[in-house]
Amino acid sequence: MRYICFIVKRGFHEEEIIKFDIELTTALVKISITEIYFSMFIKKHILG
């Protein structure tokens, strides 16, 4: 499993590392892009 890591600073000494699964993240991004494109397509062609 590959991860994207974000280090979030909380205060001066505390650091929290947030891991994102790369494959999951890209899947979510693709889905949201598809949804946006699809809604634009519907507005353009059905609603005119």
C-alpha positions in Angstrom: 0.0 0.0 0.0 1.3 3.4 -0.9 0.3 6.5 1.1 0.4 10.2 0.7 1.5 11.6 4.1 0.5 15.0 5.4 2.3 16.3 8.5 -0.1 18.5 10.5 1.5 20.7 13.1 -0.4 21.1 16.3 1.3 23.6 18.5 5.1 23.7 18.7 6.1 20.1 19.6 3.1 18.0 18.5 3.0 16.7 15.0 0.2 14.5 13.6 0.8 12.5 10.5 -2.2 11.9 8.3 -1.9 9.1 5.8 -4.0 8.9 2.6 -4.2 5.8 0.5 -3.1 6.9 -2.9 -5.3 4.6 -4.8 -8.4 5.5 -2.7 -7.6 9.2 -3.1 -7.3 9.0 -6.9 -10.5 7.0 -7.1 -12.3 9.6 -5.1 -10.9 12.4 -7.3 -11.9 10.6 -10.5 -15.4 10.1 -9.1 -15.9 13.7 -8.2 -14.5 14.9 -11.6 -16.9 12.5 -13.3 -19.8 13.8 -11.3 -19.0 17.4 -12.2 -18.6 16.6 -15.9 -21.8 14.6 -15.9 -23.8 17.4 -14.2 -22.4 19.9 -16.7 -23.3 17.6 -19.5 -26.9 17.2 -18.3 -27.3 21.0 -17.8 -26.0 21.6 -21.3 -28.0 19.0 -23.2 -31.2 18.4 -21.3 -31.8 21.8 -19.8 -30.5 23.5 -22.9 
